[in-house]
């Protein structure tokens, strides 16, 4: 049962790449936003816009049965992504995760990940 559930979870998250893209993009904007006082306005604007220039290479998911879903998102290293990282790990937004939360995500295809970490 648990193995099948994890396979469904992985498939659902992979078939909704916009959730992974949104998490990485918003994390980038958050991190660049924290530097607003240290960067010149042109540099800030350029880096903020560069948060949209990446390609997701792979998405792996774990957890989700009794724990939050955790995704590992790997970017294609050929972009000019301003954070200088290629791998990001995020937890699902739902803190008190349980089987029903996972089933809701599976059925709706709506996955939200905490991009602040």
N, CA, C and O atoms as a Tinker XYZ file with bonds, in Angstrom:
   468  protein
     1  N      0.827000   -1.199000    0.000000    73     2
     2  CA     0.000000    0.000000    0.000000    64     1     3
     3  C      0.868000    1.259000    0.000000    63     2     4     5
     4  O      0.652000    2.157000   -0.814000    81     3
     5  N      1.847000    1.332000    0.904000    73     3     6
     6  CA     2.684000    2.525000    1.005000    64     5     7
     7  C      3.506000    2.722000   -0.263000    63     6     8     9
     8  O      3.691000    3.854000   -0.710000    81     7
     9  N      4.002000    1.632000   -0.847000    73     7    10
    10  CA     4.804000    1.733000   -2.063000    64     9    11
    11  C      3.960000    2.307000   -3.203000    63    10    12    13
    12  O      4.411000    3.192000   -3.929000    81    11
    13  N      2.750000    1.807000   -3.354000    73    11    14
    14  CA     1.853000    2.290000   -4.406000    64    13    15
    15  C      1.500000    3.762000   -4.186000    63    14    16    17
    16  O      1.436000    4.543000   -5.136000    81    15
    17  N      1.272000    4.129000   -2.930000    73    15    18
    18  CA     0.951000    5.517000   -2.606000    64    17    19
    19  C      2.106000    6.435000   -2.992000    63    18    20    21
    20  O      1.880000    7.494000   -3.578000    81    19
    21  N      3.346000    6.044000   -2.671000    73    19    22
    22  CA     4.510000    6.863000   -3.015000    64    21    23
    23  C      4.676000    6.984000   -4.532000    63    22    24    25
    24  O      5.064000    8.041000   -5.031000    81    23
    25  N      4.391000    5.928000   -5.250000    73    23    26
    26  CA     4.469000    5.982000   -6.713000    64    25    27
    27  C      3.420000    6.952000   -7.274000    63    26    28    29
    28  O      3.712000    7.727000   -8.185000    81    27
    29  N      2.208000    6.905000   -6.731000    73    27    30
    30  CA     1.155000    7.832000   -7.165000    64    29    31
    31  C      1.532000    9.275000   -6.839000    63    30    32    33
    32  O      1.331000   10.175000   -7.654000    81    31
    33  N      2.071000    9.484000   -5.663000    73    31    34
    34  CA     2.490000   10.810000   -5.225000    64    33    35
    35  C      3.564000   11.366000   -6.163000    63    34    36    37
    36  O      3.469000   12.500000   -6.633000    81    35
    37  N      4.570000   10.561000   -6.421000    73    35    38
    38  CA     5.667000   10.961000   -7.311000    64    37    39
    39  C      5.115000   11.301000   -8.703000    63    38    40    41
    40  O      5.484000   12.319000   -9.289000    81    39
    41  N      4.251000   10.465000   -9.214000    73    39    42
    42  CA     3.668000   10.679000  -10.534000    64    41    43
    43  C      2.834000   11.961000  -10.570000    63    42    44    45
    44  O      2.913000   12.725000  -11.533000    81    43
    45  N      2.050000   12.195000   -9.543000    73    43    46
    46  CA     1.209000   13.387000   -9.486000    64    45    47
    47  C      2.049000   14.662000   -9.472000    63    46    48    49
    48  O      1.753000   15.613000  -10.196000    81    47
    49  N      3.076000   14.679000   -8.663000    73    47    50
    50  CA     3.920000   15.877000   -8.574000    64    49    51
    51  C      4.670000   16.107000   -9.875000    63    50    52    53
    52  O      4.805000   17.248000  -10.318000    81    51
    53  N      5.155000   15.048000  -10.486000    73    51    54
    54  CA     5.868000   15.184000  -11.761000    64    53    55
    55  C      4.941000   15.625000  -12.887000    63    54    56    57
    56  O      5.370000   16.323000  -13.807000    81    55
    57  N      3.688000   15.227000  -12.822000    73    55    58
    58  CA     2.761000   15.617000  -13.885000    64    57    59
    59  C      2.204000   17.028000  -13.681000    63    58    60    61
    60  O      1.422000   17.510000  -14.501000    81    59
    61  N      2.595000   17.678000  -12.613000    73    59    62
    62  CA     2.222000   19.080000  -12.372000    64    61    63
    63  C      3.503000   19.891000  -12.141000    63    62    64    65
    64  O      3.759000   20.350000  -11.028000    81    63
    65  N      4.302000   20.065000  -13.195000    73    63    66
    66  CA     5.595000   20.742000  -13.050000    64    65    67
    67  C      5.487000   22.199000  -12.618000    63    66    68    69
    68  O      6.457000   22.778000  -12.131000    81    67
    69  N      4.312000   22.790000  -12.796000    73    67    70
    70  CA     4.150000   24.196000  -12.407000    64    69    71
    71  C      4.345000   24.393000  -10.907000    63    70    72    73
    72  O      4.763000   25.470000  -10.483000    81    71
    73  N      4.055000   23.381000  -10.098000    73    71    74
    74  CA     4.251000   23.502000   -8.647000    64    73    75
    75  C      5.739000   23.594000   -8.313000    63    74    76    77
    76  O      6.136000   24.396000   -7.467000    81    75
    77  N      6.554000   22.784000   -8.964000    73    75    78
    78  CA     8.001000   22.834000   -8.740000    64    77    79
    79  C      8.578000   24.144000   -9.272000    63    78    80    81
    80  O      9.414000   24.770000   -8.621000    81    79
    81  N      8.135000   24.549000  -10.439000    73    79    82
    82  CA     8.619000   25.803000  -11.014000    64    81    83
    83  C      8.243000   26.995000  -10.141000    63    82    84    85
    84  O      9.052000   27.898000   -9.927000    81    83
    85  N      7.021000   26.991000   -9.645000    73    83    86
    86  CA     6.562000   28.088000   -8.780000    64    85    87
    87  C      7.377000   28.132000   -7.492000    63    86    88    89
    88  O      7.750000   29.215000   -7.041000    81    87
    89  N      7.658000   26.988000   -6.897000    73    87    90
    90  CA     8.426000   26.955000   -5.649000    64    89    91
    91  C      9.829000   27.512000   -5.854000    63    90    92    93
    92  O     10.308000   28.301000   -5.040000    81    91
    93  N     10.487000   27.109000   -6.932000    73    91    94
    94  CA    11.855000   27.595000   -7.197000    64    93    95
    95  C     11.834000   29.082000   -7.521000    63    94    96    97
    96  O     12.653000   29.840000   -7.001000    81    95
    97  N     10.909000   29.505000   -8.373000    73    95    98
    98  CA    10.829000   30.923000   -8.757000    64    97    99
    99  C     10.558000   31.812000   -7.535000    63    98   100   101
   100  O     11.214000   32.838000   -7.354000    81    99
   101  N      9.591000   31.416000   -6.701000    73    99   102
   102  CA     9.255000   32.226000   -5.536000    64   101   103
   103  C     10.369000   32.208000   -4.490000    63   102   104   105
   104  O     10.585000   33.206000   -3.802000    81   103
   105  N     11.073000   31.091000   -4.365000    73   103   106
   106  CA    12.220000   31.033000   -3.453000    64   105   107
   107  C     13.311000   31.989000   -3.937000    63   106   108   109
   108  O     13.916000   32.706000   -3.140000    81   107
   109  N     13.554000   31.993000   -5.229000    73   107   110
   110  CA    14.558000   32.894000   -5.803000    64   109   111
   111  C     14.173000   34.348000   -5.551000    63   110   112   113
   112  O     15.004000   35.148000   -5.123000    81   111
   113  N     12.932000   34.685000   -5.813000    73   111   114
   114  CA    12.475000   36.066000   -5.588000    64   113   115
   115  C     12.578000   36.461000   -4.117000    63   114   116   117
   116  O     12.934000   37.592000   -3.790000    81   115
   117  N     12.265000   35.530000   -3.251000    73   115   118
   118  CA    12.368000   35.788000   -1.813000    64   117   119
   119  C     13.827000   36.053000   -1.420000    63   118   120   121
   120  O     14.119000   37.005000   -0.696000    81   119
   121  N     14.728000   35.211000   -1.900000    73   119   122
   122  CA    16.147000   35.376000   -1.548000    64   121   123
   123  C     16.734000   36.661000   -2.151000    63   122   124   125
   124  O     17.507000   37.353000   -1.488000    81   123
   125  N     16.383000   36.978000   -3.376000    73   123   126
   126  CA    16.853000   38.217000   -3.999000    64   125   127
   127  C     16.223000   39.414000   -3.286000    63   126   128   129
   128  O     16.887000   40.432000   -3.088000    81   127
   129  N     14.976000   39.305000   -2.908000    73   127   130
   130  CA    14.299000   40.382000   -2.188000    64   129   131
   131  C     14.977000   40.722000   -0.876000    63   130   132   133
   132  O     14.965000   41.875000   -0.446000    81   131
   133  N     15.567000   39.726000   -0.241000    73   131   134
   134  CA    16.275000   39.981000    1.013000    64   133   135
   135  C     17.521000   40.823000    0.794000    63   134   136   137
   136  O     18.066000   41.381000    1.747000    81   135
   137  N     17.980000   40.922000   -0.454000    73   135   138
   138  CA    19.201000   41.674000   -0.762000    64   137   139
   139  C     18.910000   43.070000   -1.318000    63   138   140   141
   140  O     19.814000   43.735000   -1.824000    81   139
   141  N     17.678000   43.507000   -1.228000    73   139   142
   142  CA    17.284000   44.760000   -1.878000    64   141   143
   143  C     18.132000   45.957000   -1.421000    63   142   144   145
   144  O     18.399000   46.857000   -2.217000    81   143
   145  N     18.547000   45.979000   -0.178000    73   143   146
   146  CA    19.338000   47.108000    0.325000    64   145   147
   147  C     20.815000   46.995000   -0.013000    63   146   148   149
   148  O     21.548000   47.979000    0.094000    81   147
   149  N     21.266000   45.813000   -0.419000    73   147   150
   150  CA    22.685000   45.623000   -0.736000    64   149   151
   151  C     22.999000   45.731000   -2.219000    63   150   152   153
   152  O     24.172000   45.805000   -2.587000    81   151
   153  N     21.992000   45.742000   -3.078000    73   151   154
   154  CA    22.223000   45.755000   -4.517000    64   153   155
   155  C     21.790000   47.087000   -5.124000    63   154   156   157
   156  O     20.854000   47.731000   -4.651000    81   155
   157  N     22.489000   47.477000   -6.174000    73   155   158
   158  CA    22.054000   48.640000   -6.952000    64   157   159
   159  C     20.731000   48.280000   -7.630000    63   158   160   161
   160  O     20.469000   47.107000   -7.895000    81   159
   161  N     19.917000   49.264000   -7.905000    73   159   162
   162  CA    18.578000   48.987000   -8.445000    64   161   163
   163  C     18.624000   48.227000   -9.769000    63   162   164   165
   164  O     17.772000   47.374000  -10.015000    81   163
   165  N     19.612000   48.523000  -10.632000    73   163   166
   166  CA    19.724000   47.795000  -11.901000    64   165   167
   167  C     20.088000   46.331000  -11.661000    63   166   168   169
   168  O     19.524000   45.438000  -12.292000    81   167
   169  N     21.033000   46.084000  -10.746000    73   167   170
   170  CA    21.423000   44.708000  -10.424000    64   169   171
   171  C     20.270000   43.947000   -9.799000    63   170   172   173
   172  O     20.037000   42.778000  -10.109000    81   171
   173  N     19.547000   44.626000   -8.911000    73   171   174
   174  CA    18.410000   43.993000   -8.251000    64   173   175
   175  C     17.360000   43.594000   -9.278000    63   174   176   177
   176  O     16.871000   42.464000   -9.264000    81   175
   177  N     17.018000   44.509000  -10.157000    73   175   178
   178  CA    16.007000   44.251000  -11.180000    64   177   179
   179  C     16.433000   43.110000  -12.102000    63   178   180   181
   180  O     15.627000   42.247000  -12.451000    81   179
   181  N     17.686000   43.116000  -12.485000    73   179   182
   182  CA    18.208000   42.069000  -13.374000    64   181   183
   183  C     18.151000   40.693000  -12.702000    63   182   184   185
   184  O     17.730000   39.714000  -13.319000    81   183
   185  N     18.572000   40.625000  -11.446000    73   183   186
   186  CA    18.548000   39.348000  -10.723000    64   185   187
   187  C     17.115000   38.877000  -10.471000    63   186   188   189
   188  O     16.815000   37.688000  -10.582000    81   187
   189  N     16.243000   39.815000  -10.135000    73   187   190
   190  CA    14.846000   39.463000   -9.880000    64   189   191
   191  C     14.201000   38.875000  -11.137000    63   190   192   193
   192  O     13.478000   37.882000  -11.061000    81   191
   193  N     14.463000   39.487000  -12.285000    73   191   194
   194  CA    13.918000   38.977000  -13.542000    64   193   195
   195  C     14.549000   37.646000  -13.927000    63   194   196   197
   196  O     13.900000   36.806000  -14.551000    81   195
   197  N     15.811000   37.449000  -13.558000    73   195   198
   198  CA    16.504000   36.192000  -13.872000    64   197   199
   199  C     15.932000   35.009000  -13.097000    63   198   200   201
   200  O     16.223000   33.857000  -13.419000    81   199
   201  N     15.124000   35.286000  -12.081000    73   199   202
   202  CA    14.480000   34.201000  -11.324000    64   201   203
   203  C     13.523000   33.393000  -12.187000    63   202   204   205
   204  O     13.114000   32.298000  -11.802000    81   203
   205  N     13.164000   33.920000  -13.344000    73   203   206
   206  CA    12.280000   33.202000  -14.261000    64   205   207
   207  C     13.057000   32.379000  -15.281000    63   206   208   209
   208  O     12.458000   31.618000  -16.040000    81   207
   209  N     14.374000   32.519000  -15.312000    73   207   210
   210  CA    15.163000   31.863000  -16.358000    64   209   211
   211  C     15.823000   30.582000  -15.842000    63   210   212   213
   212  O     17.005000   30.561000  -15.500000    81   211
   213  N     15.030000   29.532000  -15.799000    73   211   214
   214  CA    15.571000   28.229000  -15.400000    64   213   215
   215  C     14.703000   27.130000  -15.997000    63   214   216   217
   216  O     13.558000   27.354000  -16.389000    81   215
   217  N     15.275000   25.961000  -16.053000    73   215   218
   218  CA    14.560000   24.786000  -16.520000    64   217   219
   219  C     14.705000   23.701000  -15.473000    63   218   220   221
   220  O     15.812000   23.411000  -15.020000    81   219
   221  N     13.588000   23.101000  -15.087000    73   219   222
   222  CA    13.617000   22.010000  -14.121000    64   221   223
   223  C     14.074000   20.747000  -14.841000    63   222   224   225
   224  O     13.488000   20.336000  -15.843000    81   223
   225  N     15.121000   20.149000  -14.316000    73   223   226
   226  CA    15.661000   18.915000  -14.898000    64   225   227
   227  C     14.950000   17.688000  -14.336000    63   226   228   229
   228  O     14.585000   16.774000  -15.076000    81   227
   229  N     14.755000   17.681000  -13.002000    73   227   230
   230  CA    14.076000   16.535000  -12.393000    64   229   231
   231  C     13.406000   16.949000  -11.089000    63   230   232   233
   232  O     13.786000   17.929000  -10.449000    81   231
   233  N     12.395000   16.168000  -10.721000    73   231   234
   234  CA    11.674000   16.369000   -9.465000    64   233   235
   235  C     11.506000   15.002000   -8.814000    63   234   236   237
   236  O     10.997000   14.064000   -9.427000    81   235
   237  N     11.938000   14.909000   -7.574000    73   235   238
   238  CA    11.766000   13.682000   -6.812000    64   237   239
   239  C     10.956000   14.014000   -5.571000    63   238   240   241
   240  O     11.167000   15.056000   -4.951000    81   239
   241  N     10.045000   13.148000   -5.210000    73   239   242
   242  CA     9.199000   13.384000   -4.039000    64   241   243
   243  C      9.361000   12.242000   -3.050000    63   242   244   245
   244  O      9.595000   11.095000   -3.430000    81   243
   245  N      9.231000   12.579000   -1.776000    73   243   246
   246  CA     9.291000   11.582000   -0.704000    64   245   247
   247  C      8.309000   11.999000    0.379000    63   246   248   249
   248  O      7.790000   13.115000    0.375000    81   247
   249  N      8.067000   11.082000    1.304000    73   247   250
   250  CA     7.156000   11.374000    2.409000    64   249   251
   251  C      5.719000   11.319000    1.955000    63   250   252   253
   252  O      5.391000   10.697000    0.944000    81   251
   253  N      4.867000   11.979000    2.716000    73   251   254
   254  CA     3.488000   12.105000    2.328000    64   253   255
   255  C      2.526000   11.107000    2.917000    63   254   256   257
   256  O      1.314000   11.272000    2.783000    81   255
   257  N      3.026000   10.081000    3.562000    73   255   258
   258  CA     2.101000    9.129000    4.169000    64   257   259
   259  C      1.683000    9.627000    5.545000    63   258   260   261
   260  O      0.491000    9.736000    5.833000    81   259
   261  N      2.658000    9.927000    6.392000    73   259   262
   262  CA     2.395000   10.497000    7.713000    64   261   263
   263  C      3.155000   11.800000    7.913000    63   262   264   265
   264  O      2.904000   12.532000    8.871000    81   263
   265  N      4.072000   12.083000    7.020000    73   263   266
   266  CA     4.919000   13.268000    7.097000    64   265   267
   267  C      4.613000   14.179000    5.906000    63   266   268   269
   268  O      3.970000   13.752000    4.947000    81   267
   269  N      5.072000   15.427000    5.967000    73   267   270
   270  CA     4.886000   16.312000    4.809000    64   269   271
   271  C      5.582000   15.748000    3.573000    63   270   272   273
   272  O      6.563000   15.012000    3.679000    81   271
   273  N      5.070000   16.098000    2.425000    73   271   274
   274  CA     5.734000   15.746000    1.179000    64   273   275
   275  C      6.973000   16.617000    1.075000    63   274   276   277
   276  O      6.923000   17.822000    1.322000    81   275
   277  N      8.073000   16.002000    0.711000    73   275   278
   278  CA     9.324000   16.728000    0.501000    64   277   279
   279  C      9.731000   16.506000   -0.947000    63   278   280   281
   280  O      9.770000   15.371000   -1.424000    81   279
   281  N     10.036000   17.595000   -1.643000    73   279   282
   282  CA    10.472000   17.477000   -3.031000    64   281   283
   283  C     11.910000   17.948000   -3.164000    63   282   284   285
   284  O     12.354000   18.888000   -2.504000    81   283
   285  N     12.604000   17.267000   -4.030000    73   283   286
   286  CA    13.961000   17.665000   -4.400000    64   285   287
   287  C     13.894000   18.048000   -5.869000    63   286   288   289
   288  O     13.623000   17.215000   -6.734000    81   287
   289  N     14.143000   19.318000   -6.132000    73   287   290
   290  CA    14.040000   19.851000   -7.482000    64   289   291
   291  C     15.443000   20.157000   -7.983000    63   290   292   293
   292  O     16.184000   20.924000   -7.369000    81   291
   293  N     15.795000   19.546000   -9.104000    73   291   294
   294  CA    17.106000   19.765000   -9.701000    64   293   295
   295  C     16.921000   20.564000  -10.979000    63   294   296   297
   296  O     16.104000   20.217000  -11.832000    81   295
   297  N     17.691000   21.638000  -11.101000    73   295   298
   298  CA    17.610000   22.492000  -12.283000    64   297   299
   299  C     18.651000   22.082000  -13.304000    63   298   300   301
   300  O     19.682000   21.495000  -12.976000    81   299
   301  N     18.350000   22.408000  -14.550000    73   299   302
   302  CA    19.315000   22.250000  -15.613000    64   301   303
   303  C     20.385000   23.313000  -15.377000    63   302   304   305
   304  O     20.061000   24.500000  -15.334000    81   303
   305  N     21.615000   22.933000  -15.228000    73   303   306
   306  CA    22.683000   23.858000  -14.858000    64   305   307
   307  C     23.100000   24.839000  -15.928000    63   306   308   309
   308  O     24.049000   25.594000  -15.715000    81   307
   309  N     22.436000   24.862000  -17.068000    73   307   310
   310  CA    22.851000   25.724000  -18.169000    64   309   311
   311  C     22.194000   27.098000  -18.167000    63   310   312   313
   312  O     22.439000   27.887000  -19.080000    81   311
   313  N     21.378000   27.406000  -17.185000    73   311   314
   314  CA    20.694000   28.703000  -17.159000    64   313   315
   315  C     21.503000   29.719000  -16.351000    63   314   316   317
   316  O     22.487000   29.374000  -15.696000    81   315
   317  N     21.073000   30.951000  -16.412000    73   315   318
   318  CA    21.717000   32.035000  -15.661000    64   317   319
   319  C     20.942000   32.302000  -14.376000    63   318   320   321
   320  O     20.639000   33.450000  -14.054000    81   319
   321  N     20.631000   31.260000  -13.660000    73   319   322
   322  CA    19.856000   31.383000  -12.433000    64   321   323
   323  C     20.673000   32.135000  -11.393000    63   322   324   325
   324  O     21.816000   31.754000  -11.137000    81   323
   325  N     20.139000   33.181000  -10.788000    73   323   326
   326  CA    20.935000   34.073000   -9.948000    64   325   327
   327  C     21.364000   33.523000   -8.583000    63   326   328   329
   328  O     22.232000   34.116000   -7.942000    81   327
   329  N     20.795000   32.429000   -8.127000    73   327   330
   330  CA    21.164000   31.932000   -6.803000    64   329   331
   331  C     22.406000   31.053000   -6.822000    63   330   332   333
   332  O     22.981000   30.786000   -5.767000    81   331
   333  N     22.828000   30.605000   -7.979000    73   331   334
   334  CA    24.040000   29.800000   -8.070000    64   333   335
   335  C     23.886000   28.386000   -7.526000    63   334   336   337
   336  O     24.883000   27.722000   -7.242000    81   335
   337  N     22.673000   27.926000   -7.380000    73   335   338
   338  CA    22.410000   26.572000   -6.897000    64   337   339
   339  C     21.626000   25.822000   -7.959000    63   338   340   341
   340  O     20.898000   26.421000   -8.751000    81   339
   341  N     21.782000   24.494000   -7.969000    73   339   342
   342  CA    21.051000   23.666000   -8.926000    64   341   343
   343  C     20.055000   22.730000   -8.269000    63   342   344   345
   344  O     19.213000   22.148000   -8.952000    81   343
   345  N     20.136000   22.574000   -6.946000    73   343   346
   346  CA    19.263000   21.635000   -6.244000    64   345   347
   347  C     18.553000   22.361000   -5.106000    63   346   348   349
   348  O     19.174000   23.074000   -4.317000    81   347
   349  N     17.225000   22.162000   -5.041000    73   347   350
   350  CA    16.408000   22.789000   -4.014000    64   349   351
   351  C     15.524000   21.728000   -3.374000    63   350   352   353
   352  O     15.012000   20.840000   -4.056000    81   351
   353  N     15.351000   21.826000   -2.071000    73   351   354
   354  CA    14.512000   20.886000   -1.332000    64   353   355
   355  C     13.464000   21.693000   -0.575000    63   354   356   357
   356  O     13.789000   22.610000    0.180000    81   355
   357  N     12.205000   21.336000   -0.791000    73   355   358
   358  CA    11.091000   22.035000   -0.160000    64   357   359
   359  C     10.141000   21.036000    0.488000    63   358   360   361
   360  O      9.997000   19.903000    0.030000    81   359
   361  N      9.496000   21.482000    1.563000    73   359   362
   362  CA     8.420000   20.713000    2.200000    64   361   363
   363  C      7.085000   21.245000    1.707000    63   362   364   365
   364  O      6.978000   22.387000    1.260000    81   363
   365  N      6.083000   20.405000    1.797000    73   363   366
   366  CA     4.737000   20.867000    1.457000    64   365   367
   367  C      4.303000   21.942000    2.448000    63   366   368   369
   368  O      4.784000   21.985000    3.580000    81   367
   369  N      3.404000   22.794000    2.019000    73   367   370
   370  CA     2.915000   23.885000    2.857000    64   369   371
   371  C      2.139000   23.346000    4.054000    63   370   372   373
   372  O      2.198000   23.917000    5.143000    81   371
   373  N      1.421000   22.262000    3.857000    73   371   374
   374  CA     0.603000   21.693000    4.922000    64   373   375
   375  C      1.521000   21.168000    6.023000    63   374   376   377
   376  O      2.321000   20.264000    5.786000    81   375
   377  N      1.409000   21.729000    7.220000    73   375   378
   378  CA     2.272000   21.359000    8.340000    64   377   379
   379  C      1.836000   20.036000    8.958000    63   378   380   381
   380  O      2.649000   19.126000    9.119000    81   379
   381  N      0.585000   19.929000    9.297000    73   379   382
   382  CA     0.068000   18.704000    9.911000    64   381   383
   383  C     -0.377000   17.754000    8.811000    63   382   384   385
   384  O     -1.569000   17.519000    8.610000    81   383
   385  N      0.590000   17.226000    8.119000    73   383   386
   386  CA     0.312000   16.386000    6.961000    64   385   387
   387  C     -0.177000   15.019000    7.404000    63   386   388   389
   388  O      0.333000   14.435000    8.360000    81   387
   389  N     -1.161000   14.531000    6.699000    73   387   390
   390  CA    -1.651000   13.179000    6.946000    64   389   391
   391  C     -2.118000   12.613000    5.617000    63   390   392   393
   392  O     -2.089000   13.298000    4.595000    81   391
   393  N     -2.538000   11.387000    5.636000    73   391   394
   394  CA    -2.912000   10.692000    4.418000    64   393   395
   395  C     -3.954000   11.460000    3.611000    63   394   396   397
   396  O     -3.871000   11.496000    2.383000    81   395
   397  N     -4.929000   12.074000    4.271000    73   395   398
   398  CA    -5.972000   12.803000    3.548000    64   397   399
   399  C     -5.423000   14.025000    2.814000    63   398   400   401
   400  O     -5.912000   14.377000    1.741000    81   399
   401  N     -4.409000   14.671000    3.389000    73   399   402
   402  CA    -3.778000   15.801000    2.707000    64   401   403
   403  C     -3.133000   15.335000    1.412000    63   402   404   405
   404  O     -3.242000   15.992000    0.377000    81   403
   405  N     -2.462000   14.195000    1.483000    73   403   406
   406  CA    -1.843000   13.636000    0.294000    64   405   407
   407  C     -2.860000   13.232000   -0.748000    63   406   408   409
   408  O     -2.661000   13.466000   -1.940000    81   407
   409  N     -3.952000   12.625000   -0.306000    73   407   410
   410  CA    -5.004000   12.227000   -1.240000    64   409   411
   411  C     -5.631000   13.453000   -1.900000    63   410   412   413
   412  O     -5.973000   13.421000   -3.082000    81   411
   413  N     -5.778000   14.528000   -1.136000    73   411   414
   414  CA    -6.311000   15.771000   -1.698000    64   413   415
   415  C     -5.395000   16.290000   -2.805000    63   414   416   417
   416  O     -5.862000   16.695000   -3.870000    81   415
   417  N     -4.091000   16.274000   -2.546000    73   415   418
   418  CA    -3.140000   16.702000   -3.567000    64   417   419
   419  C     -3.159000   15.797000   -4.781000    63   418   420   421
   420  O     -3.060000   16.262000   -5.917000    81   419
   421  N     -3.286000   14.494000   -4.536000    73   419   422
   422  CA    -3.346000   13.544000   -5.649000    64   421   423
   423  C     -4.574000   13.788000   -6.519000    63   422   424   425
   424  O     -4.491000   13.754000   -7.747000    81   423
   425  N     -5.711000   14.034000   -5.878000    73   423   426
   426  CA    -6.958000   14.204000   -6.620000    64   425   427
   427  C     -7.028000   15.555000   -7.330000    63   426   428   429
   428  O     -7.506000   15.635000   -8.461000    81   427
   429  N     -6.558000   16.608000   -6.679000    73   427   430
   430  CA    -6.675000   17.943000   -7.262000    64   429   431
   431  C     -5.489000   18.307000   -8.145000    63   430   432   433
   432  O     -5.620000   19.121000   -9.059000    81   431
   433  N     -4.330000   17.706000   -7.875000    73   431   434
   434  CA    -3.125000   18.069000   -8.614000    64   433   435
   435  C     -2.531000   19.380000   -8.157000    63   434   436   437
   436  O     -1.604000   19.894000   -8.782000    81   435
   437  N     -3.049000   19.923000   -7.082000    73   435   438
   438  CA    -2.535000   21.194000   -6.546000    64   437   439
   439  C     -1.532000   20.900000   -5.449000    63   438   440   441
   440  O     -1.879000   20.395000   -4.381000    81   439
   441  N     -0.297000   21.221000   -5.730000    73   439   442
   442  CA     0.779000   21.029000   -4.752000    64   441   443
   443  C      1.384000   22.381000   -4.449000    63   442   444   445
   444  O      1.712000   23.144000   -5.358000    81   443
   445  N      1.529000   22.673000   -3.174000    73   443   446
   446  CA     2.142000   23.934000   -2.733000    64   445   447
   447  C      3.298000   23.586000   -1.807000    63   446   448   449
   448  O      3.166000   22.775000   -0.891000    81   447
   449  N      4.436000   24.224000   -2.070000    73   447   450
   450  CA     5.617000   23.963000   -1.264000    64   449   451
   451  C      6.109000   25.245000   -0.623000    63   450   452   453
   452  O      5.993000   26.327000   -1.197000    81   451
   453  N      6.657000   25.113000    0.566000    73   451   454
   454  CA     7.141000   26.249000    1.347000    64   453   455
   455  C      8.447000   26.744000    0.749000    63   454   456   457
   456  O      9.496000   26.130000    0.946000    81   455
   457  N      8.389000   27.840000    0.027000    73   455   458
   458  CA     9.569000   28.365000   -0.648000    64   457   459
   459  C     10.414000   29.279000    0.216000    63   458   460   461
   460  O     11.437000   29.783000   -0.246000    81   459
   461  N     10.018000   29.504000    1.449000    73   459   462
   462  CA    10.787000   30.386000    2.340000    64   461   463
   463  C     12.034000   29.706000    2.901000    63   462   464   465
   464  O     12.916000   30.391000    3.420000    81   463
   465  N     12.130000   28.399000    2.811000    73   463   466
   466  CA    13.280000   27.669000    3.380000    64   465   467
   467  C     14.208000   27.247000    2.275000    63   466   468
   468  O     15.236000   26.621000    2.537000    81   467
